[in-house]
Amino acid sequence: MTRRHQVRTLAALGLGAPLLVGLGIGGFSQAVATTAAPPAQDAPAAVAAPAERTGSQADAAGEDGTAEEETAAPSDVFTTGSQEFPRADRSTITAEDVASQLYGYAADPSLSDEATCTDGLALDQPGAVTRCTVTGWSGEQETYYGYMAPAGVAEADYWLYFSKDAPLPEEAAATLNDGLNGTGAYPVWGEEQEQSTTLSGDVAVERANFVLGGFGREDLTVTSVEGEVDLTSTTPVRGTAVEDGSGRTVGVTLLPIPTDGEAPAMMISIDGP
């Protein structure tokens, strides 16, 4: 039903910290995107009129799907990359914006797919999650959960992450929800390097510093990691880093971003301030 854009270059991967909170979906209106996604500062090309769900529909959704979704693992996790707000005083995006970005990544215009999301997202609501659906021409549906992350560099305002089929585990979401103190998702391996999906402690230290360097954080050096890192799951692993200038020791968390069909990536959450 759908097609997903491959992340073609190192710079195209996401930056930031997606977020998670309670999964009550009832009562939200839905925004629809049915054309290719524009940049974040542009308005979505096509948006359907909001459709309110009834109380009975909301109750049925909670009884039939929410409990299973909370315990299931996502089948895919990905980012749509860096975005900028159209104005400096903006810190929110609408449900239409989220749906439009998901549509450009996960839908197939040639099959008349459409993407809908239940709610918008805001940087000042770090626990926010929006549930999205991509619907194909035959009526087949795929479910996604969207998270907004503040950017860790001056060139971007925020990033969106999506998990497919189930929300992110709480532990992973807590790692992602670290304000401005974080990198984005960056490839763990260079193009010519032999790739492994399980990193020992020493290799994880080396790869974490590779990720930090990819985002220009040469001021910080990871010195230790508390265990193996499984790049096939969103299981965070704690570590320690040293600020090169001050010598101050800070905690870090390594979080794999296992995007299906792409090279394994990792984001690093840096303890603040």
Summary of the structure (lengths in Angstrom):
residues: 273
radius of gyration: 18.5
end to end distance: 44.0
largest distance: 59.2
contacts: 921
relative contact order: 0.19
helix: 21%
strand: 29%
